[in-house]
C-alpha cells in the first residue's frame, strides 16, 4: 500500500456507530450513483466526517465559481436514520487505474470496519445506446442473503448477461468486502451511455428502492426540482474531467476487456 499517496482528513468529532450501512455513489456512467448519494447527503442533512485526497486521483483541479482552484476530493458523511447508522461516500472522482482502485477500496473498507459496518450498498449506472423512458434497476451482490433482503418489484436480480464486468469502486467494494465478511449489494440503473448525459431518471429509481427498503423518509420527487442546480454543478466538473479521466479509463478497460464495456463503477 502506497501510504504516502493518500491523505484522509478527519472533520470534527467522530460518532460512535453500530451495525452501520455504507452507501457509495461516485462518478461513473451517467453519474447515476453520484447524483443519488449527493441527493441523500443534502436531503438527510448528513454530517461530513472525512475528506480524502490522493496522488492517484486525476492530475487536475477544478475552477470554482470564485475563479479559484479546488483539488478533487472524496468525502464521507454520517447520518442516523430511524436508529440506523448510515455512512455516505460521495465525491468528485474515483481512481482510474487498477492498483489505485484496489487501494482506495481497501481504505474505504478499513473505515467501514472501524465503524462496525455490516452492510455495503454501491450505486451506479448501466450505459445504453438510447435514453430509457423508464430506467430499470438491477442488483447484484456478494451473497444471496442480501439480495433476498432487498429484492422487490422495483428491482431485478437478473443481471447476468445485461452488463459486462463492473469496473471501478462500485464493483471492487462488493468483491473485497467478501474477504472481510461484510455483505454488499450494488444497485445499477439504466441510463444513456453518453459521457455528457446526466442520469437523473436512473438515480431517481434507485432512490425509490433505498427509500422503501431503508425507510429514509425522503421526498424523491424533490430531485426533479433540484435538477438545474445538480446539472450545473456536476456537468461542469464532468466536462473538466472527461478528457482526463473517462477516456483514459475507457481505453485501459477496453484494451483489457474488449470494446463492449458498458459500465464503469
C-alpha positions in Angstrom: 0.0 0.0 0.0 1.4 3.4 -1.1 0.6 5.2 2.2 2.1 8.5 1.2 -0.2 8.7 -1.8 -3.3 9.0 0.3 -4.5 11.7 2.8 -7.6 11.0 4.9 -8.5 14.1 7.0 -10.9 13.8 9.9 -13.6 16.5 10.2 -14.7 17.2 13.7 -15.5 14.6 16.3 -16.2 11.1 15.1 -19.6 9.4 16.1 -19.8 6.0 17.7 -21.6 3.8 15.2 -23.0 0.2 15.3 -24.4 -2.1 12.7 -23.7 0.6 10.1 -24.8 0.7 6.5 -22.3 2.3 4.0 -23.8 3.7 0.7 -21.3 4.6 -2.1 -22.0 6.7 -5.1 -19.0 8.1 -7.1 -18.8 9.4 -10.7 -19.5 6.8 -13.4 -21.8 6.2 -16.3 -24.4 8.9 -16.3 -23.1 9.9 -12.8 -26.2 7.9 -11.5 -24.5 6.9 -8.2 -23.1 10.3 -7.6 -26.5 12.1 -8.2 -28.2 9.6 -5.8 -25.7 9.9 -3.0 -25.3 13.7 -3.3 -29.1 14.0 -3.1 -29.2 11.8 0.0 -26.4 13.8 1.7 -28.5 17.0 1.1 -31.9 15.6 2.0 -30.7 13.9 5.2 -28.5 16.8 6.2 -25.7 14.4 6.8 -22.6 15.5 8.7 -19.2 15.3 7.0 -16.6 13.3 8.9 -13.8 12.6 6.4 -12.2 14.2 3.4 -10.0 12.0 1.1 -7.4 13.3 -1.3 -4.8 11.3 -3.2 -1.9 11.5 -5.6 -3.7 8.7 -7.5 -6.7 10.9 -8.4 -6.8 12.6 -11.8 -3.9 15.1 -12.2 -6.2 18.2 -12.5 -8.0 20.8 -10.4 -11.5 22.3 -10.7 -12.1 26.0 -11.3 -14.9 27.1 -9.0 -17.4 30.0 -9.2 -15.0 32.3 -7.4 -12.4 31.5 -10.1 -10.3 29.6 -7.6 -9.0 26.1 -7.9 -10.1 23.0 -5.9 -8.4 19.6 -5.7 -10.6 16.6 -6.5 -11.9 15.2 -3.2 -13.9 12.2 -1.9 -16.0 12.7 1.2 -17.6 10.5 3.9 -20.8 11.7 5.6 -22.8 10.3 8.5 -26.5 10.3 9.5 -28.6 8.3 11.9 -32.0 7.4 10.3 -34.6 5.7 12.5 -31.9 4.2 14.7 -29.9 3.0 11.7 -26.4 4.4 11.3 -25.6 5.3 7.7 -22.3 6.3 6.1 -22.5 8.1 2.7 -19.5 8.0 0.4 -19.5 10.6 -2.4 -17.2 12.9 -4.2 -15.8 14.4 -7.4 -13.8 11.5 -8.8 -12.7 7.9 -8.3 -9.4 6.3 -9.0 -8.9 5.4 -12.7 -6.2 2.7 -12.6 -6.3 -0.8 -11.3 -3.9 -0.5 -8.3 -5.3 2.8 -7.1 -8.9 1.4 -7.3 -7.9 -1.6 -5.1 -6.0 0.6 -2.7 -8.9 3.1 -2.4 -11.5 0.4 -1.9 -9.4 -1.3 0.8 -9.0 2.1 2.6 -12.8 2.6 2.5 -13.3 -0.9 3.9 -10.8 -0.1 6.7 -13.0 2.9 7.6 -16.2 0.7 7.2 -14.9 -1.8 9.7 -13.8 0.9 12.1 -17.5 2.0 12.2 -18.8 -1.6 12.6 -20.3 -1.7 9.1 -22.4 -4.7 8.5 -23.7 -3.9 5.0 -22.4 -2.0 2.0 -24.5 -0.6 -0.9 -22.9 0.6 -4.1 -24.8 2.6 -6.8 -24.1 3.1 -10.5 -25.5 3.2 -14.0 -25.8 0.8 -16.9 -25.0 2.6 -20.2 -27.5 2.1 -23.0 -27.3 3.4 -26.6 -30.6 5.2 -26.2 -32.2 7.2 -23.4 -34.5 4.9 -21.4 -38.1 6.1 -20.9 -38.4 4.4 -17.5 -35.0 3.0 -16.4 -34.9 -0.4 -14.9 -32.9 -1.1 -11.7 -30.9 -4.2 -11.4 -29.0 -5.6 -8.4 -26.1 -8.0 -7.8 -24.3 -8.8 -4.6 -21.7 -10.9 -2.8 -24.3 -13.1 -1.1 -27.8 -14.4 -1.9 -29.0 -13.4 1.6 -28.6 -9.7 1.0 -30.3 -10.0 -2.4 -33.3 -11.7 -0.7 -33.5 -8.8 1.7 -33.6 -6.2 -1.0 -35.4 -7.8 -3.8 -38.8 -6.3 -4.7 -41.0 -5.3 -7.6 -38.7 -2.3 -8.0 -35.5 -4.3 -8.6 -34.5 -7.2 -10.9 -31.7 -9.5 -9.8 -31.4 -11.0 -13.4 -28.2 -9.0 -14.2 -26.2 -11.8 -15.8 -25.8 -11.0 -19.5 -27.1 -7.4 -19.1 -23.6 -5.9 -18.3 -20.0 -6.9 -18.6 -17.6 -6.6 -15.7 -18.5 -3.9 -13.1 -15.3 -1.9 -13.2 -14.3 0.6 -10.5 -15.0 1.1 -6.9 -18.7 0.1 -7.1 -17.6 -3.4 -8.2 -14.5 -3.8 -6.1 -16.2 -2.9 -2.8 -18.5 -5.8 -3.4 -15.7 -8.3 -4.2 -13.3 -7.1 -1.5 -15.9 -6.9 1.3 -16.4 -10.7 1.0 -13.0 -11.2 2.4 -14.0 -9.2 5.4 -17.3 -10.9 6.0 -19.3 -7.8 5.1 -22.4 -8.3 3.0 -22.6 -6.0 0.0 -25.1 -5.2 -2.8 -25.0 -3.0 -5.9 -28.0 -1.2 -7.5 -27.4 -0.3 -11.1 -30.0 1.8 -13.1 -30.3 2.0 -16.8 -29.1 5.3 -18.3 -27.9 6.8 -21.6 -24.3 6.0 -22.1 -23.2 9.4 -23.4 -20.4 11.0 -21.3 -22.3 14.3 -21.1 -25.6 12.8 -20.1 -26.8 13.1 -16.5 -28.8 10.0 -15.4 -31.3 11.8 -13.2 -34.1 9.3 -14.0 -31.9 6.3 -13.1 -30.8 8.0 -9.9 -34.4 8.6 -9.0 -35.4 4.9 -9.5 -32.5 3.8 -7.2 -33.6 6.4 -4.6 -37.1 4.9 -4.6 -35.6 1.5 -3.8 -33.4 2.8 -1.0 -36.2 5.0 0.4 -38.6 2.0 0.6 -36.1 -0.6 2.0 -34.2 1.7 4.4 -37.2 3.8 5.4 -35.3 7.0 4.8 -38.5 9.1 4.6 -37.2 11.4 1.8 -39.2 13.1 -0.9 -37.7 11.5 -4.0 -39.6 13.9 -6.2 -37.6 16.8 -4.9 -34.8 15.6 -7.2 -36.9 16.9 -10.1 -37.0 20.4 -8.6 -33.3 20.4 -7.9 -32.2 19.2 -11.4 -31.0 22.6 -12.6 -28.6 23.1 -9.6 -27.4 19.5 -9.8 -26.8 19.6 -13.5 -24.8 22.9 -13.3 -22.5 21.6 -10.6 -21.9 18.1 -11.8 -21.8 18.7 -15.5 -19.2 21.5 -15.2 -16.9 19.1 -13.3 -17.7 16.2 -15.7 -16.7 18.4 -18.7 -13.5 19.4 -17.0 -12.6 15.8 -16.1 -14.0 13.9 -19.1 -10.9 14.0 -21.2 -8.5 13.5 -18.2 -10.3 10.5 -16.7 -13.0 8.8 -18.7 -11.1 8.5 -22.0 -8.0 7.2 -20.2 -10.1 4.8 -18.2 -12.1 3.5 -21.1 -9.1 2.9 -23.2 -7.5 0.9 -20.5 -10.6 -1.1 -19.8 -11.4 -1.7 -23.5 -7.8 -2.9 -24.1 -8.1 -5.4 -21.3 -11.7 -6.5 -21.6 -12.7 -5.7 -25.2 -14.8 -3.0 -26.7 -18.1 -3.9 -25.1 -17.5 -2.3 -21.7 -20.9 -0.7 -20.9 -20.4 0.1 -17.2 -17.8 1.8 -15.2 -18.4 1.8 -11.4 
